[in-house]
Amino acid sequence: MSNQPDQLPQTDAEWREQLAPQEYNILREAGTEPAGSSSLLTVDDDGVFRCAGCGKVLFTTDEKFKSGTGWPSFYDPADNDAVETKPDHSLGRTRTEVVCSECGGHLGHVFDDGPEPTGKRYCINGAALDFEES
């Protein structure tokens, strides 16, 4: 999907109409896809990963790495304004949720066990992303 910010769905019904069921579950209900299920795990061609909800560029293949976790992983977003983070107290523990800075869609979580130069591991649901080869 490639929405312009002024064309983003405003209601839950509009989001449901615009997104595939798995995209809706992840982006709007903070769901998680099964580990190892994303076709984006093996993507290593040059390109960008866009938010499946609004089309904003979130990550690039330059920052992608194989984490072995079962989800596409990145050590840094495409730019400082691509994503936002917030505390997530679900599952009886505190984690750091990653959301799209444009549409607020849930993407995944970030952890402090990634590679240099950042030491971060942005563990992102592939269904929340669209890959665009460059």
Accessible surface in RSA format (square Angstrom, percent):
REM  Atomic radii and reference values for relative SASA: ProtOr
REM  Chains: A
REM  Algorithm: Lee & Richards
REM  Probe-radius: 1.40
REM  Slices: 20
REM RES _ NUM      All-atoms   Total-Side   Main-Chain    Non-polar    All polar
REM                ABS   REL    ABS   REL    ABS   REL    ABS   REL    ABS   REL
RES MET A   1    64.72  33.5  18.80  12.4  45.92 109.3  35.31  30.0  29.41  39.0
RES SER A   2    95.03  80.3  68.14  90.9  26.88  61.9  40.99  87.3  54.03  75.7
RES ASN A   3    27.52  19.0  18.23  17.6   9.29  22.4   0.55   1.3  26.97  26.1
RES GLN A   4   102.91  57.5 102.87  75.2   0.04   0.1  28.95  61.6  73.96  56.1
RES PRO A   5    76.39  55.7  65.46  59.7  10.92  39.7  66.06  54.5  10.33  64.2
RES ASP A   6   130.07  91.1  90.57  90.1  39.50  93.4  52.00 122.4  78.07  77.9
RES GLN A   7   115.20  64.4  94.43  69.0  20.77  49.5  32.83  69.9  82.37  62.5
RES LEU A   8    22.35  12.4  16.88  12.1   5.47  13.7  16.88  11.9   5.47  14.7
RES PRO A   9    13.03   9.5   1.16   1.1  11.86  43.1   6.81   5.6   6.22  38.6
RES GLN A  10   144.31  80.7 111.02  81.1  33.29  79.3  52.62 112.0  91.69  69.5
RES THR A  11    69.59  49.5  63.75  64.6   5.84  13.9  67.15  90.2   2.44   3.7
RES ASP A  12    79.59  55.8  68.36  68.0  11.23  26.6  40.18  94.6  39.41  39.3
RES ALA A  13    71.81  66.0  61.42  94.8  10.40  23.6  65.13  91.7   6.68  17.7
RES GLU A  14    78.74  45.2  75.57  57.2   3.16   7.5  32.67  63.2  46.07  37.6
RES TRP A  15    17.24   6.9  17.24   8.3   0.00   0.0  10.17   5.4   7.07  11.5
RES ARG A  16   132.17  55.5 115.71  59.0  16.46  39.2  43.03  58.8  89.13  54.0
RES GLU A  17   159.95  91.8 124.58  94.2  35.37  84.2  47.38  91.6 112.57  91.9
RES GLN A  18    66.50  37.2  39.27  28.7  27.23  64.8  22.91  48.8  43.59  33.1
RES LEU A  19    10.43   5.8   0.27   0.2  10.17  25.6   1.84   1.3   8.59  23.1
RES ALA A  20    52.49  48.3  41.11  63.4  11.39  25.9  48.93  68.9   3.57   9.4
RES PRO A  21   118.81  86.6 106.86  97.4  11.95  43.5 114.46  94.5   4.35  27.0
RES GLN A  22    86.06  48.1  79.09  57.8   6.97  16.6  36.94  78.6  49.11  37.2
RES GLU A  23    39.57  22.7  39.57  29.9   0.00   0.0   5.82  11.2  33.75  27.6
RES TYR A  24    14.16   6.6  14.16   8.1   0.00   0.0   8.23   6.2   5.92   7.3
RES ASN A  25    61.17  42.2  61.17  59.1   0.00   0.0  15.63  37.6  45.54  44.0
RES ILE A  26     0.45   0.3   0.45   0.3   0.00   0.0   0.45   0.3   0.00   0.0
RES LEU A  27     3.95   2.2   0.23   0.2   3.72   9.3   0.23   0.2   3.72  10.0
RES ARG A  28    78.95  33.1  45.28  23.1  33.67  80.2   8.01  10.9  70.94  43.0
RES GLU A  29    93.24  53.5  63.53  48.1  29.71  70.7  33.43  64.7  59.81  48.8
RES ALA A  30    56.82  52.2  37.66  58.1  19.15  43.6  37.66  53.0  19.15  50.7
RES GLY A  31    14.29  17.6   0.00   N/A  14.29  17.6  14.29  39.2   0.00   0.0
RES THR A  32    87.18  62.0  58.72  59.5  28.46  67.8  38.26  51.4  48.92  74.0
RES GLU A  33     6.16   3.5   3.35   2.5   2.81   6.7   1.62   3.1   4.55   3.7
RES PRO A  34    91.22  66.5  79.29  72.3  11.93  43.4  91.01  75.1   0.22   1.3
RES ALA A  35    61.59  56.6  34.69  53.5  26.90  61.2  34.85  49.1  26.74  70.8
RES GLY A  36    50.09  61.8   0.00   N/A  50.09  61.8  21.51  59.0  28.58  64.0
RES SER A  37    66.14  55.9  27.98  37.3  38.15  87.9  36.36  77.4  29.77  41.7
RES SER A  38    15.64  13.2   2.58   3.4  13.05  30.1   7.77  16.5   7.87  11.0
RES SER A  39    94.31  79.7  74.63  99.6  19.67  45.3  59.13 125.9  35.17  49.3
RES LEU A  40    19.05  10.6  19.05  13.6   0.00   0.0  19.05  13.4   0.00   0.0
RES LEU A  41    47.65  26.5  40.87  29.2   6.78  17.0  40.87  28.7   6.78  18.2
RES THR A  42   114.16  81.2  95.98  97.3  18.18  43.3  76.81 103.2  37.34  56.5
RES VAL A  43    27.64  18.2  21.06  19.1   6.58  15.9  26.03  22.6   1.61   4.4
RES ASP A  44   112.34  78.7  88.74  88.3  23.61  55.8  31.38  73.9  80.96  80.7
RES ASP A  45    72.94  51.1  67.24  66.9   5.70  13.5   8.98  21.1  63.95  63.8
RES ASP A  46    96.88  67.9  91.84  91.4   5.04  11.9  21.90  51.5  74.98  74.8
RES GLY A  47     6.50   8.0   0.00   N/A   6.50   8.0   1.36   3.7   5.14  11.5
RES VAL A  48    33.39  22.0  33.39  30.2   0.00   0.0  33.39  29.0   0.00   0.0
RES PHE A  49     0.00   0.0   0.00   0.0   0.00   0.0   0.00   0.0   0.00   0.0
RES ARG A  50    67.92  28.5  67.92  34.6   0.00   0.0  11.74  16.0  56.18  34.0
RES CYS A  51     0.00   0.0   0.00   0.0   0.00   0.0   0.00   0.0   0.00   0.0
RES ALA A  52     1.07   1.0   0.15   0.2   0.92   2.1   0.15   0.2   0.92   2.4
RES GLY A  53     0.26   0.3   0.00   N/A   0.26   0.3   0.26   0.7   0.00   0.0
RES CYS A  54     5.23   4.0   1.16   1.3   4.06   9.6   0.86   2.2   4.37   4.7
RES GLY A  55     6.86   8.5   0.00   N/A   6.86   8.5   4.34  11.9   2.52   5.7
RES LYS A  56    54.90  26.8  44.87  27.5  10.03  23.9  20.06  18.1  34.85  37.1
RES VAL A  57    44.11  29.0  39.07  35.4   5.04  12.1  39.07  33.9   5.04  13.7
RES LEU A  58     0.00   0.0   0.00   0.0   0.00   0.0   0.00   0.0   0.00   0.0
RES PHE A  59     0.00   0.0   0.00   0.0   0.00   0.0   0.00   0.0   0.00   0.0
RES THR A  60    28.36  20.2  28.36  28.7   0.00   0.0  27.74  37.3   0.61   0.9
RES THR A  61    19.79  14.1   6.84   6.9  12.96  30.9   4.80   6.4  15.00  22.7
RES ASP A  62   109.83  76.9  87.00  86.6  22.83  54.0  24.18  56.9  85.65  85.4
RES GLU A  63    33.82  19.4  33.82  25.6   0.00   0.0   2.46   4.8  31.36  25.6
RES LYS A  64    32.48  15.8  13.14   8.1  19.33  46.0   6.73   6.1  25.75  27.4
RES PHE A  65    46.25  23.1  35.47  22.0  10.78  28.1  43.72  26.5   2.53   7.2
RES LYS A  66   176.35  86.0 143.71  88.2  32.65  77.7  96.40  86.8  79.95  85.2
RES SER A  67    35.20  29.7   2.31   3.1  32.89  75.8   7.15  15.2  28.05  39.3
RES GLY A  68    82.91 102.2   0.00   N/A  82.91 102.2  43.12 118.3  39.79  89.1
RES THR A  69    44.58  31.7  25.50  25.9  19.08  45.5  34.11  45.8  10.47  15.8
RES GLY A  70    16.48  20.3   0.00   N/A  16.48  20.3  12.68  34.8   3.79   8.5
RES TRP A  71    58.17  23.3  56.00  27.1   2.17   5.1  55.77  29.7   2.39   3.9
RES PRO A  72     1.09   0.8   0.00   0.0   1.09   4.0   1.09   0.9   0.00   0.0
RES SER A  73     0.74   0.6   0.06   0.1   0.68   1.6   0.06   0.1   0.68   1.0
RES PHE A  74     0.00   0.0   0.00   0.0   0.00   0.0   0.00   0.0   0.00   0.0
RES TYR A  75    48.85  22.8  48.85  27.8   0.00   0.0  19.95  15.0  28.90  35.6
RES ASP A  76    54.33  38.1  54.33  54.1   0.00   0.0   0.63   1.5  53.70  53.6
RES PRO A  77    17.68  12.9  11.71  10.7   5.97  21.7  11.71   9.7   5.97  37.1
RES ALA A  78    35.05  32.2   5.85   9.0  29.20  66.4   6.19   8.7  28.86  76.4
RES ASP A  79    77.67  54.4  67.95  67.6   9.72  23.0  43.41 102.2  34.26  34.2
RES ASN A  80   148.86 102.7 120.43 116.4  28.43  68.5  30.41  73.2 118.44 114.5
RES ASP A  81   107.85  75.5 101.03 100.6   6.82  16.1  29.52  69.5  78.34  78.1
RES ALA A  82     0.00   0.0   0.00   0.0   0.00   0.0   0.00   0.0   0.00   0.0
RES VAL A  83    15.41  10.1   4.97   4.5  10.45  25.2   4.97   4.3  10.45  28.3
RES GLU A  84    96.51  55.4  91.01  68.9   5.50  13.1  32.12  62.1  64.39  52.6
RES THR A  85    71.06  50.5  44.62  45.2  26.43  63.0  13.29  17.8  57.77  87.3
RES LYS A  86   103.07  50.3  99.08  60.8   3.99   9.5  51.76  46.6  51.31  54.7
RES PRO A  87    94.18  68.6  75.71  69.0  18.47  67.2  78.49  64.8  15.70  97.5
RES ASP A  88    21.35  15.0  17.08  17.0   4.27  10.1   6.92  16.3  14.43  14.4
RES HIS A  89   128.33  70.1 106.31  73.9  22.01  56.3  83.23  85.8  45.10  52.5
RES SER A  90    55.18  46.6  42.40  56.6  12.79  29.5  48.06 102.3   7.13  10.0
RES LEU A  91   133.70  74.5  92.84  66.4  40.87 102.7 105.89  74.4  27.82  74.9
RES GLY A  92    82.31 101.5   0.00   N/A  82.31 101.5  41.71 114.5  40.60  90.9
RES ARG A  93   138.23  58.0 125.99  64.2  12.24  29.1  59.74  81.6  78.49  47.6
RES THR A  94    93.46  66.5  64.58  65.5  28.88  68.8  43.73  58.7  49.73  75.2
RES ARG A  95    40.58  17.0  32.35  16.5   8.23  19.6  13.87  19.0  26.72  16.2
RES THR A  96    52.27  37.2  50.79  51.5   1.48   3.5  16.22  21.8  36.06  54.5
RES GLU A  97    19.48  11.2  19.48  14.7   0.00   0.0   1.57   3.0  17.91  14.6
RES VAL A  98     0.00   0.0   0.00   0.0   0.00   0.0   0.00   0.0   0.00   0.0
RES VAL A  99     8.92   5.9   8.92   8.1   0.00   0.0   8.92   7.7   0.00   0.0
RES CYS A 100     0.86   0.6   0.00   0.0   0.86   2.0   0.00   0.0   0.86   0.9
RES SER A 101    35.93  30.4  10.85  14.5  25.08  57.8   8.27  17.6  27.66  38.8
RES GLU A 102    68.39  39.3  46.76  35.4  21.62  51.5   6.95  13.4  61.43  50.2
RES CYS A 103    15.82  12.0   0.23   0.3  15.59  36.6   5.64  14.3  10.18  11.0
RES GLY A 104    41.31  50.9   0.00   N/A  41.31  50.9  23.96  65.7  17.35  38.9
RES GLY A 105     0.00   0.0   0.00   N/A   0.00   0.0   0.00   0.0   0.00   0.0
RES HIS A 106     7.07   3.9   6.48   4.5   0.59   1.5   5.49   5.7   1.58   1.8
RES LEU A 107     0.00   0.0   0.00   0.0   0.00   0.0   0.00   0.0   0.00   0.0
RES GLY A 108     2.99   3.7   0.00   N/A   2.99   3.7   2.99   8.2   0.00   0.0
RES HIS A 109    17.03   9.3  16.64  11.6   0.39   1.0   7.16   7.4   9.87  11.5
RES VAL A 110    17.61  11.6  11.77  10.7   5.85  14.1  11.77  10.2   5.85  15.9
RES PHE A 111    61.32  30.7  56.18  34.8   5.14  13.4  61.32  37.2   0.00   0.0
RES ASP A 112   116.46  81.6  84.97  84.6  31.49  74.5  35.31  83.1  81.15  80.9
RES ASP A 113    94.66  66.3  62.95  62.7  31.71  75.0  43.69 102.8  50.97  50.8
RES GLY A 114    17.25  21.3   0.00   N/A  17.25  21.3   1.73   4.7  15.53  34.8
RES PRO A 115    50.58  36.9  38.74  35.3  11.84  43.0  49.91  41.2   0.67   4.1
RES GLU A 116   140.45  80.6 121.80  92.1  18.66  44.4  66.84 129.3  73.61  60.1
RES PRO A 117    99.71  72.7  75.01  68.4  24.70  89.8  77.26  63.8  22.45 139.5
RES THR A 118    51.21  36.4  23.52  23.8  27.69  66.0  30.47  40.9  20.74  31.4
RES GLY A 119    17.45  21.5   0.00   N/A  17.45  21.5  15.57  42.7   1.89   4.2
RES LYS A 120    77.69  37.9  77.69  47.7   0.00   0.0  41.92  37.7  35.76  38.1
RES ARG A 121    28.32  11.9  28.32  14.4   0.00   0.0   3.41   4.7  24.91  15.1
RES TYR A 122    23.07  10.8  23.07  13.1   0.00   0.0   0.13   0.1  22.94  28.3
RES CYS A 123    16.14  12.2  12.60  14.1   3.53   8.3   0.79   2.0  15.35  16.5
RES ILE A 124     0.24   0.1   0.00   0.0   0.24   0.6   0.24   0.2   0.00   0.0
RES ASN A 125     4.98   3.4   4.31   4.2   0.67   1.6   0.09   0.2   4.89   4.7
RES GLY A 126     4.03   5.0   0.00   N/A   4.03   5.0   1.05   2.9   2.99   6.7
RES ALA A 127    20.53  18.9   7.27  11.2  13.26  30.2  18.34  25.8   2.19   5.8
RES ALA A 128     0.00   0.0   0.00   0.0   0.00   0.0   0.00   0.0   0.00   0.0
RES LEU A 129     8.40   4.7   0.00   0.0   8.40  21.1   0.00   0.0   8.40  22.6
RES ASP A 130    49.61  34.7  45.78  45.6   3.82   9.0  25.42  59.8  24.18  24.1
RES PHE A 131    52.97  26.5  21.77  13.5  31.20  81.2  21.85  13.2  31.12  89.1
RES GLU A 132    83.57  48.0  78.93  59.7   4.65  11.1  32.99  63.8  50.59  41.3
RES GLU A 133   114.90  66.0  89.29  67.6  25.61  61.0  23.40  45.3  91.50  74.7
RES SER A 134   112.12  94.7  52.05  69.5  60.07 138.4  76.62 163.2  35.51  49.7
END  Absolute sums over single chains surface
CHAIN  1 A     7063.8       5250.8       1813.0       3427.2       3636.6
END  Absolute sums over all chains
TOTAL          7063.8       5250.8       1813.0       3427.2       3636.6
